[in-house]
Amino acid sequence: MIQLLALDVDGTLMGDDLLISPAVRRAIAAAQEREVVVTLATGRMFDFVLPLARELDITAPLICYQGGLIQAPTSNEPLYRATREPALMREVLEWQAQYGAHVAIYADADVFLTERRHPDEFYHYVLGERVTWVDDLSSVLERHEPIKFVVFIESCEADDIKTELERRFEGRMELTRSHATIVEGNPPGVSKGNALRMLAAHQSIPRAQVMAIGDQDNDISMIAWAGVGVAMGNGSPAVKAIADWVAPPLAEDGAAVAIERFVLTPTPSP
């Protein structure tokens, strides 16, 4: 019996329109009526996810920043929070200058950029409303505590840039693709999988009774760790390959179908 359900947000819970379908809402509400603990697990910041949690009556701690923050919607104090070493972030900025990369830094509760290569709507959709433009990203490190960085790339460059960053910063950060055009760098040990493991322990729920649903490579760790791991039909090949079951795509309310199959059905099986 599933007792903890972790849902990725973008591509799983909602699409580019940022709307959650009625079917998915009903499925989440039905799971909650059965006293299943529901959480959201996302690379987005806490302030972005908080309104969604309130809409869905989620009271369990939320997993944000790819697992770098675990915090309940009703609390000002996190259960867990990871930050970056400023010295390492300065190395990232050196790489940015050499490569000419388009980088954003998440620090404290904001996200900082120096240049616009896309319309403002793009940044607000991808990064949320707390976007701050600065002249120099290194100045951010003097006044704020960095959490993670993202690199905006063309989808055809993603694998090469991820490989280059892995070579350059081997063992000193977690690198993942959270979107076709985004590579993220997080503190060592930070992942949705590790965060879900910590949350399950906090809730005293065994791994076998945890279910995770996601669609991108950054969801692999939690889908692999969960007792039942589900990939969305619109997901990446890598996430589908490790999942116990592949749900229909977002457009067909795949998350709702998965919840019905594994949470609401008396004897679910992958």
C-alpha positions in Angstrom: 0.0 0.0 0.0 1.4 3.4 -1.0 1.7 5.8 1.9 3.9 8.5 0.4 3.5 9.9 -3.2 6.0 12.3 -4.7 5.1 14.2 -7.8 7.4 16.1 -10.1 5.9 19.4 -11.2 6.8 20.4 -14.8 5.9 17.8 -17.4 4.2 15.6 -14.7 1.8 17.7 -12.7 1.4 20.5 -15.3 2.5 21.6 -18.8 3.7 24.9 -20.3 0.3 26.5 -19.4 1.1 25.9 -15.7 -2.4 24.4 -15.2 -3.2 21.2 -13.3 -6.0 19.2 -15.0 -9.2 18.4 -13.1 -8.4 14.7 -13.4 -5.1 15.0 -11.7 -6.6 17.2 -9.0 -9.3 14.6 -8.3 -6.7 11.8 -8.2 -4.5 13.7 -5.7 -7.6 14.5 -3.5 -8.7 10.9 -3.6 -5.2 9.8 -2.5 -5.3 12.3 0.4 -8.7 11.1 1.5 -7.0 7.7 2.0 -4.4 9.5 4.2 -1.6 9.1 1.6 1.1 11.8 2.2 1.5 13.8 -1.0 4.5 16.0 -1.8 5.8 17.9 -4.8 9.4 17.2 -5.9 10.9 19.9 -8.2 13.9 21.8 -9.2 11.9 25.0 -8.7 12.2 27.3 -5.7 10.0 27.1 -2.7 8.1 30.3 -3.4 7.0 29.0 -6.8 5.8 25.6 -5.5 4.0 27.0 -2.4 0.9 28.3 -4.2 0.6 24.9 -6.0 0.8 23.1 -2.6 -1.9 25.3 -1.2 -4.1 24.7 -4.2 -3.8 21.0 -3.7 -4.1 21.0 0.1 -0.6 19.6 0.4 0.7 20.0 3.9 3.7 17.6 3.8 7.2 19.0 3.4 8.0 20.0 -0.2 11.1 18.9 -2.1 12.6 21.9 -3.9 15.8 22.9 -5.7 16.3 19.3 -6.9 16.3 18.1 -3.3 18.4 20.9 -2.0 15.5 22.1 0.2 12.9 20.2 2.2 10.4 22.5 3.8 6.7 22.2 4.9 4.3 24.8 3.4 3.3 26.0 6.8 6.9 26.4 8.2 9.5 29.0 7.9 12.3 26.6 8.9 13.5 23.8 6.5 13.9 20.2 7.5 17.0 20.2 5.2 18.8 22.8 3.2 22.0 22.5 1.1 24.1 25.4 -0.1 27.1 25.8 -2.5 30.6 26.8 -1.5 31.1 30.4 -2.9 34.7 29.4 -4.0 33.3 26.6 -6.2 30.7 29.0 -7.6 33.5 31.3 -8.6 35.1 28.5 -10.5 31.8 28.0 -12.3 31.8 31.7 -13.2 35.3 31.3 -14.6 34.1 28.4 -16.7 31.1 30.5 -17.8 33.4 33.3 -19.0 35.6 30.9 -20.9 32.7 29.1 -22.5 30.4 32.1 -23.0 27.6 30.1 -21.2 24.3 31.6 -20.2 24.2 30.9 -16.4 21.7 31.8 -13.7 22.5 31.5 -10.0 19.9 30.6 -7.3 20.9 32.2 -4.0 18.8 32.7 -0.9 15.3 33.0 -2.2 16.1 34.6 -5.6 17.6 33.8 -8.9 20.2 36.1 -10.5 21.2 36.7 -14.2 23.3 39.2 -16.0 22.0 39.0 -19.6 18.8 38.5 -21.6 19.1 36.0 -24.4 15.4 35.2 -24.3 12.2 37.1 -23.8 11.3 38.0 -20.2 8.4 35.6 -20.4 10.8 32.7 -20.8 12.8 33.5 -17.7 9.6 34.0 -15.6 8.2 30.7 -16.8 11.4 28.7 -16.2 12.7 30.5 -13.1 9.7 32.0 -11.5 8.9 35.6 -10.6 11.9 36.3 -8.3 14.3 37.0 -11.1 16.9 39.7 -10.4 19.1 41.2 -13.0 22.6 42.2 -12.0 25.7 43.5 -13.7 28.1 40.9 -12.3 27.2 37.4 -11.0 30.3 37.4 -8.8 28.8 40.2 -6.8 25.9 37.9 -5.8 28.4 35.6 -4.0 29.5 38.5 -1.8 25.9 39.2 -0.5 24.0 36.0 -0.9 24.4 32.3 -0.1 24.3 30.3 -3.4 22.2 27.2 -3.7 22.6 26.0 -7.3 23.2 27.2 -10.8 21.6 26.4 -14.1 23.0 26.6 -17.6 20.7 27.4 -20.5 21.7 25.6 -23.7 20.5 24.4 -27.0 19.1 20.9 -26.7 21.8 19.5 -29.1 24.5 20.9 -26.8 23.2 19.5 -23.5 25.1 16.2 -23.4 28.4 17.8 -24.3 28.0 20.6 -21.7 27.0 18.2 -19.0 30.0 16.0 -19.9 32.4 19.0 -19.8 31.1 20.1 -16.4 31.4 16.6 -15.0 35.0 16.5 -16.2 35.9 19.9 -14.9 34.1 19.5 -11.5 34.4 15.8 -11.0 33.0 14.7 -7.6 32.3 18.3 -6.5 28.8 18.7 -7.6 25.7 16.9 -8.9 24.9 17.6 -12.5 21.6 16.8 -14.1 19.3 17.7 -17.0 16.0 19.0 -15.7 14.8 20.2 -19.1 15.8 19.7 -22.7 17.5 23.1 -22.6 18.8 23.2 -19.0 21.7 21.6 -17.2 21.8 22.1 -13.4 24.7 22.0 -10.9 23.7 21.2 -7.3 25.7 20.5 -4.2 27.2 17.0 -3.8 24.7 14.5 -2.6 21.7 16.6 -3.6 19.1 14.8 -5.6 15.4 14.2 -5.6 16.1 10.6 -4.6 18.1 11.5 -1.5 15.5 14.1 -0.5 12.7 11.6 -0.9 14.6 9.1 1.2 15.0 11.7 4.0 11.4 12.7 3.8 10.2 9.1 4.0 12.4 8.6 7.0 11.0 11.7 8.6 7.4 10.4 8.0 8.4 6.9 9.2 7.3 5.4 5.8 9.2 2.4 4.4 10.7 2.6 0.9 8.3 -0.1 -0.4 5.4 2.2 0.4 6.7 5.2 -1.5 5.7 6.1 -5.1 7.4 8.7 -7.3 6.3 10.0 -10.7 8.4 12.1 -13.0 9.4 12.8 -16.6 13.0 14.1 -16.9 16.5 12.9 -16.1 16.5 14.8 -12.8 13.7 12.5 -11.7 15.7 9.3 -12.2 17.1 9.2 -8.7 13.7 9.4 -7.0 12.0 7.0 -9.4 14.8 4.5 -8.9 14.7 4.8 -5.1 10.9 4.7 -4.7 9.2 1.3 -4.1 7.1 2.2 -7.2 8.7 4.4 -9.7 6.6 5.8 -12.6 7.8 7.6 -15.7 5.5 9.8 -17.7 4.8 8.8 -21.3 6.3 12.2 -22.4 9.4 11.5 -20.3 13.0 11.1 -21.5 14.3 7.7 -22.7 16.5 7.5 -19.6 13.7 8.0 -17.1 11.5 5.5 -18.9 14.3 2.9 -18.9 14.6 2.8 -15.1 10.9 3.1 -14.2 8.7 0.3 -12.9 5.9 1.5 -15.1 5.4 4.1 -17.9 2.2 6.1 -17.5 0.3 7.8 -20.4 1.7 11.3 -21.3 0.8 14.5 -19.6 -1.8 15.3 -22.3 -3.6 12.1 -21.3 -3.5 12.8 -17.5 -0.8 10.2 -17.0 -0.2 11.2 -13.3 -3.9 10.6 -12.6 -3.8 7.2 -14.3 -0.7 6.2 -12.3 -2.3 7.3 -9.0 -5.5 5.4 -9.9 -3.5 2.2 -10.7 -1.0 2.2 -7.8 -2.7 4.2 -5.0 -6.4 3.9 -5.4 -6.6 0.3 -6.7 -6.6 -2.3 -3.9 -3.9 -4.6 -5.4 -1.8 -2.6 -7.7 1.2 -4.1 -9.6 3.8 -2.6 -12.0 
